[in-house]
Structure formats: C-alpha cells, structure tokens
Amino acid sequence: MPTPLLRDVVAVLDELYDPSWADDWDAVGTVAGDPQAEVGRVLLAVDPVSAVVDEAIAWGADLIVTHHPLWLKGVTSVAATSPKGRLVHNLITHGIALHACHTNADSPRLGVSESMAYALGLFDVRPLEPDTDDEQPDRGSGRIGVLQSPTTLAAFSEYVARSLPSHRSAVRVAGDPGRPVRTVALCGGSGDFLLGAAQAQGADVYVTSDLRHHPVSEHLEQPDPCAVIDVPHWSAEWTWLPVAASALAERLPEVEVKVSTIVTDPWTAIVPGTV
C-alpha cells in the first residue's frame, strides 16, 4: 500500500476528533507541515516541547500529534530567537509536521476524559455533562462511572496514583480518608468547571487537575460534599495517547505509531508539608 500523505492522516484525526468540537478560544489543527508530504511514522505526545521534537528527530518521525497546541494566541514572528520559533525551525528543517488535537479531543468517544476513565478501571462510563448534539450521544464534558468494588478514599487515592503514568509532581486529596468510594467522576485536564456537576450527579469523588483553592474550599463547605482528588495535568491527559495511537494505527495500518513516554510535566520535585 502507498505511504499515506499528511492530509490523509489529518483526515483520520479530524474524523476521530472533529475540529468543530473545539472551544472557540482553542487553536487546533496542523501547525506545521506540507499536506502532500508522506507520513510513515507518527509520534504522539502531550506537549509540543523541545524534548519531544528531539525524540521525533531521533526516531525518524514524519508527524508529531500533540494534545496541547503550540500557540493559543496569534504571533507575528517564528524567528528561531524564541523557544517556540526555534522549535518550528527544527521541525521544518527535519521535515516533521505538527498537529494538535486539544479540546476537540476532550469530549468524544476515544477522547481524553474517556481514556482516563478506563485507565482508572471504571465501568458504565458516560459523559458527566452530556453534549446536546443528538448525533454524538457519547460526547460530553468529563466522565462518570463506577468501580468494580467499593473502596475507601485513601485506598482509591493510592490506586489513582498507581494507575496514572509516573511523574515528579503530587496527587492531592480533599476529603475523609475513610469515605466510601464507588461512583467516580473525572475530567482530563483542568476541570474545576465540572465540580458542581460531579456533586449533582452523586459522585463519591471527583478526579481532575489544576484545582484552585477557592473552588475546592467552597465545595467542601457544602453538606456532604464529594471528595476531590487533584492529579498532575500531564499525567491525566497522557492516558489519551495510547488510545489515540491505537485508533490511528487501526485506521492507517501502514503507518508506524509511537507514544512518547517523556515526562513533560513542568514540576520536577515536591517538598512535603508539615501537619
């Protein structure tokens, strides 16, 4: 079979993660690359950073698919005098395309939140806040499901830490360690906007990232609030990479697909506090 072109790979990605599903503020799609260029190797990663580009060059990748976009705001220069400009020059010099699937990959089937739900072993998974589009009944923000067996918040927190990829950051927990946990709500990436939905849907615990002090503090003042677990942003969203890689490989079997395991979480160490 002939080697697919970049436009062919992008068409498959757009079918899986329709750009029209992206939030208005987002910047998804192809950042660099010739649509007519052949693509034999695809590397998937969370962040478009220099370490990932170096990995792609060493492996001989033709395309990098990242979850996070390189830019979310317009620029007037891609000069190599800036880190992101240098990255673009490096990509072009080595003939590597870059494509981002961000908020368009958060809500659908085979998306970020669904991937995280299955990484945590949930059953009966459904959107936490369903989309109103009847053509995509499985699409929506976050996910909610149940564990195979009830456990405690303390044990579940340890399970979450083991189930997500290793990192140098921290898993933070708010709630009674002995609280029973069976129903779990979650959102891959920054998800404090769904904290109320998790409470309303009867979750025992809500797992997400980038939780801020005030929303969690106010949440805990409610009668019988669900517990909250804050996990590293990179670690939660990495769970999507093997799922997306498998979906891409299934649809384009002539393309070699690899998932980057480089930890691009920006935090490099934690110092435990005192009680």
C-alpha positions as CSV (number, residue, x, y, z in Angstrom):
1,M,0.0,0.0,0.0
2,P,1.2,3.5,-0.7
3,T,2.5,5.6,2.2
4,P,-0.3,8.0,3.4
5,L,0.2,11.7,2.9
6,L,-0.1,14.2,5.8
7,R,-3.5,15.2,4.5
8,D,-4.7,11.6,4.8
9,V,-3.5,11.3,8.4
10,V,-5.1,14.6,9.3
11,A,-8.4,13.5,7.7
12,V,-8.4,10.4,10.0
13,L,-7.6,12.6,13.0
14,D,-10.4,15.0,12.1
15,E,-12.8,12.1,11.8
16,L,-11.9,11.0,15.3
17,Y,-11.6,14.4,16.8
18,D,-13.6,16.9,14.7
19,P,-12.1,20.4,14.9
20,S,-15.6,21.8,15.1
21,W,-15.8,20.3,18.6
22,A,-13.0,22.6,19.8
23,D,-13.8,25.5,22.1
24,D,-13.9,28.9,20.5
25,W,-10.7,30.1,22.2
26,D,-8.7,27.0,21.2
27,A,-6.2,26.6,18.3
28,V,-6.3,23.0,17.0
29,G,-5.1,21.5,13.7
30,T,-1.9,21.4,11.7
31,V,0.7,23.9,12.9
32,A,3.5,22.9,10.5
33,G,3.8,20.5,7.6
34,D,3.2,20.0,3.9
35,P,-0.2,18.3,3.2
36,Q,1.5,16.4,0.3
37,A,4.3,15.0,2.4
38,E,4.4,11.3,3.1
39,V,3.9,10.1,6.6
40,G,5.3,6.8,7.7
41,R,5.9,7.4,11.4
42,V,3.7,9.3,13.9
43,L,4.8,10.2,17.4
44,L,2.1,11.1,19.9
45,A,2.8,13.3,23.0
46,V,1.0,15.7,25.4
47,D,3.2,18.7,24.9
48,P,5.0,20.2,21.9
49,V,8.3,20.9,23.6
50,S,11.9,20.6,22.5
51,A,12.4,17.2,24.2
52,V,9.5,15.7,22.2
53,V,10.8,17.2,19.0
54,D,14.3,15.8,19.7
55,E,12.7,12.3,20.3
56,A,10.8,12.6,17.0
57,I,14.0,13.5,15.1
58,A,16.0,10.6,16.7
59,W,13.2,8.2,15.8
60,G,12.6,9.5,12.3
61,A,9.1,10.6,12.8
62,D,7.3,12.4,10.0
63,L,4.5,13.8,12.2
64,I,4.0,14.7,15.8
65,V,0.5,14.7,17.2
66,T,0.2,16.6,20.5
67,H,-2.7,17.3,22.8
68,H,-1.6,20.8,23.7
69,P,-1.3,23.4,20.9
70,L,2.0,25.1,20.3
71,W,0.3,28.5,20.3
72,L,-3.1,29.7,21.7
73,K,-2.6,33.3,20.6
74,G,-1.5,34.9,17.3
75,V,2.1,35.6,16.7
76,T,3.9,37.9,14.3
77,S,7.2,36.0,14.2
78,V,8.5,32.4,14.2
79,A,12.2,33.5,14.4
80,A,14.5,31.0,16.0
81,T,15.3,33.6,18.6
82,S,12.4,32.4,20.8
83,P,11.9,28.8,22.1
84,K,8.8,28.2,20.1
85,G,10.2,29.7,17.0
86,R,13.3,27.6,17.3
87,L,11.0,24.5,17.7
88,V,9.2,25.3,14.4
89,H,12.6,25.8,12.6
90,N,13.7,22.4,14.0
91,L,10.5,20.7,12.8
92,I,10.8,22.2,9.3
93,T,14.5,21.5,9.0
94,H,13.9,17.8,9.7
95,G,10.7,17.6,7.6
96,I,8.4,16.9,10.6
97,A,4.8,18.0,10.7
98,L,3.0,19.1,13.9
99,H,-0.7,18.6,14.5
100,A,-2.7,19.4,17.7
101,C,-6.0,17.8,19.0
102,H,-6.9,19.7,22.1
103,T,-10.4,20.5,23.3
104,N,-11.8,18.7,20.2
105,A,-10.3,15.5,21.8
106,D,-11.6,16.1,25.3
107,S,-15.3,15.3,24.9
108,P,-15.8,12.5,22.3
109,R,-15.6,8.7,22.5
110,L,-11.9,7.7,22.5
111,G,-11.1,11.1,23.9
112,V,-9.1,12.3,26.9
113,S,-11.7,12.0,29.6
114,E,-13.0,8.6,28.4
115,S,-9.4,7.4,28.2
116,M,-8.7,8.5,31.7
117,A,-11.9,6.8,32.9
118,Y,-10.8,3.4,31.5
119,A,-7.3,3.9,32.8
120,L,-8.8,4.1,36.3
121,G,-10.8,1.0,35.7
122,L,-14.3,2.5,35.6
123,F,-17.4,0.7,34.4
124,D,-20.7,2.0,33.0
125,V,-18.9,5.1,31.8
126,R,-20.9,8.0,30.5
127,P,-20.4,11.8,30.0
128,L,-20.6,13.8,33.2
129,E,-22.1,16.7,31.3
130,P,-23.5,15.3,28.1
131,D,-23.4,17.4,24.9
132,T,-26.8,18.4,23.4
133,D,-25.8,17.1,19.9
134,D,-28.0,14.1,19.3
135,E,-25.7,12.9,16.5
136,Q,-23.0,12.3,19.1
137,P,-24.8,10.8,22.2
138,D,-21.5,9.6,23.7
139,R,-19.9,13.1,23.6
140,G,-19.7,15.4,26.5
141,S,-17.5,17.0,29.2
142,G,-15.9,14.7,31.8
143,R,-17.0,11.2,32.6
144,I,-18.7,9.4,35.4
145,G,-18.7,5.7,36.2
146,V,-18.4,3.1,38.9
147,L,-15.6,1.0,40.3
148,Q,-15.9,-2.8,40.2
149,S,-15.8,-2.9,44.0
150,P,-16.3,-0.2,46.6
151,T,-13.2,1.1,48.4
152,T,-12.1,4.0,50.6
153,L,-10.9,7.4,49.6
154,A,-7.5,6.6,51.0
155,A,-7.2,3.4,49.0
156,F,-8.6,4.9,45.9
157,S,-6.2,7.8,46.0
158,E,-3.3,5.3,46.1
159,Y,-4.9,3.4,43.2
160,V,-5.2,6.6,41.2
161,A,-1.5,7.4,41.8
162,R,-0.5,3.9,40.6
163,S,-2.8,3.9,37.6
164,L,-1.6,7.1,36.0
165,P,1.9,7.4,34.5
166,S,4.8,8.2,36.8
167,H,5.6,11.8,37.4
168,R,7.6,14.1,39.8
169,S,4.6,16.0,40.9
170,A,1.9,15.3,43.5
171,V,-1.6,13.8,43.9
172,R,-3.6,15.9,46.3
173,V,-6.7,14.7,48.2
174,A,-9.5,16.6,49.9
175,G,-12.0,14.6,52.0
176,D,-12.3,12.0,54.7
177,P,-9.7,9.2,54.0
178,G,-12.3,6.6,55.2
179,R,-15.1,7.8,53.0
180,P,-16.6,5.0,50.9
181,V,-15.9,5.4,47.2
182,R,-17.8,3.6,44.4
183,T,-19.0,6.3,41.9
184,V,-16.2,8.3,40.4
185,A,-16.5,11.5,38.3
186,L,-13.5,12.9,36.4
187,C,-12.2,15.3,33.8
188,G,-8.9,15.1,32.0
189,G,-7.0,18.3,32.2
190,S,-8.3,21.4,34.1
191,G,-11.7,20.5,35.3
192,D,-12.9,22.7,38.2
193,F,-15.8,23.8,36.0
194,L,-17.3,20.4,36.4
195,L,-17.0,20.2,40.2
196,G,-20.7,21.2,40.6
197,A,-21.8,18.6,38.0
198,A,-19.8,15.9,39.9
199,Q,-21.7,16.8,43.1
200,A,-25.0,16.9,41.4
201,Q,-24.5,13.5,39.7
202,G,-23.9,11.9,43.1
203,A,-20.2,11.1,42.7
204,D,-18.3,9.9,45.7
205,V,-15.1,11.5,44.4
206,Y,-14.1,13.8,41.6
207,V,-10.7,13.4,39.9
208,T,-9.2,16.2,37.8
209,S,-6.3,18.6,37.6
210,D,-5.3,22.2,38.3
211,L,-7.8,22.7,41.1
212,R,-7.7,26.1,42.7
213,H,-8.0,26.9,46.4
214,H,-11.3,28.8,46.4
215,P,-13.5,26.5,44.3
216,V,-12.4,23.4,46.4
217,S,-12.7,25.3,49.7
218,E,-16.3,26.5,48.8
219,H,-17.2,23.0,47.6
220,L,-16.1,21.4,50.9
221,E,-18.4,23.8,52.8
222,Q,-21.5,22.2,51.2
223,P,-23.5,19.5,53.1
224,D,-21.9,16.1,52.3
225,P,-19.5,17.2,49.5
226,C,-17.9,14.6,47.3
227,A,-14.2,14.1,47.9
228,V,-11.8,15.6,45.4
229,I,-8.5,14.3,44.0
230,D,-6.2,16.6,42.1
231,V,-3.7,14.9,39.8
232,P,-1.0,16.3,37.5
233,H,-2.4,17.7,34.3
234,W,0.2,15.9,32.1
235,S,-0.4,12.6,33.8
236,A,-4.1,12.6,33.4
237,E,-4.0,13.6,29.7
238,W,-1.2,11.2,28.8
239,T,-3.8,8.4,29.2
240,W,-5.3,9.5,25.9
241,L,-2.1,8.9,23.9
242,P,-2.3,5.1,23.8
243,V,-6.0,5.2,22.9
244,A,-5.5,7.7,20.1
245,A,-2.4,5.8,18.9
246,S,-4.4,2.6,18.7
247,A,-7.3,4.3,16.9
248,L,-4.9,5.8,14.4
249,A,-3.0,2.6,13.8
250,E,-6.2,0.7,13.2
251,R,-7.3,3.1,10.5
252,L,-3.9,3.5,9.0
253,P,-2.1,0.2,9.4
254,E,0.7,1.2,7.0
255,V,1.7,3.9,9.5
256,E,4.0,3.2,12.4
257,V,2.7,4.9,15.6
258,K,4.6,5.5,18.8
259,V,3.6,7.1,22.1
260,S,6.2,9.3,23.8
261,T,6.9,8.4,27.4
262,I,8.9,11.6,28.1
263,V,7.6,13.2,31.2
264,T,6.8,16.8,30.2
265,D,5.0,17.7,33.4
266,P,6.7,21.1,34.3
267,W,7.1,20.2,38.0
268,T,10.3,18.5,38.9
269,A,10.0,17.8,42.6
270,I,7.8,18.1,45.7
271,V,8.6,19.0,49.2
272,P,6.1,17.5,51.7
273,G,4.4,20.0,54.0
274,T,4.2,19.7,57.8
275,V,1.0,18.8,59.7
